[in-house]
Amino acid sequence: MTWEAYAIRYGRHERPAQHNFLMPVEDAHEAMPLDYYVWLLRGPGGHEIVVDTGFDEALAARRNRRISRSVERALRDFGTDPAKVRDVILTHLHYDHAGNIDLFANARVHIQDREMAFATGRHMCTACIRLPFEADHVIAAVRALYSDRMVFHDGEGEVAPGVTVHRVGGHSDGLQVVRVETARGPVVLASDAMHFYANVTRGNPFPIVFDLGAMTQGWKLARRLAGGDGTRVVPGHDPEVRRIYPAVPGTDGEVVALHLAPRA
């Protein structure tokens, strides 16, 4: 069973290159912006899966980020009604991936056991580890749990035929990547297992990291899940994604098709 996979950009953060790498880089002061995406999977029978839920305008203002349009507007403009989405996958509970949960009131929410435990456990007593999380987002996830909408995965799990999740950890303890069967083979939505292609090609991780060893091993796992083809691994925040993949007509380049072959 094959799926279509789309990256939908909804925001951006201008920043220097050094902010995207743990170790020093030569081009430290050059601009290296970070894009914010949610991902949409479309499968047989009209089944739609949203991967990550972004953040809203109020949080963008508080964290000095820029939203070009709300996640709800971005999805509706692309023909997706959030109320009809059947499954939502949260790769992890950081603020830019786990806001707007309540927008998908009728969806099952898929998360790793370890991520929920991490976001509600002792490590949140440490400010630098807690910084990428928002209490309201974690509370929304707990509400989804208590309304019988949460689906937990322990390592590897199937969301639908052709769509699986795989815990990699590293950036956050319960971070999971998503493997999607497409017409061009398995595509791996790496989310924050790799923010940029350059994190892997330079061997220089993104600086927000809980377990550095797990992060670097996650790069290798993502490639294996993609059948050993690095061109089928999609990073979580790289503007290059919109340059490399074909834009969906009528979206001004804000939506690109990941199930189609990237440009050379």
Helices and strands as residue ranges (DSSP letters): E 4-13, G 17-20, E 34-42, G 44-46, E 48-51, H 57-62, E 66-67, H 71-77, G 82-84, E 87-89, G 101-103, E 108-112, H 113-119, G 122-125, H 127-130, H 135-146, E 150-153, E 156-160, E 163-167, E 176-182, E 185-191, H 197-201, H 212-225, G 230-232, E 233-235, H 240-244, E 255-257
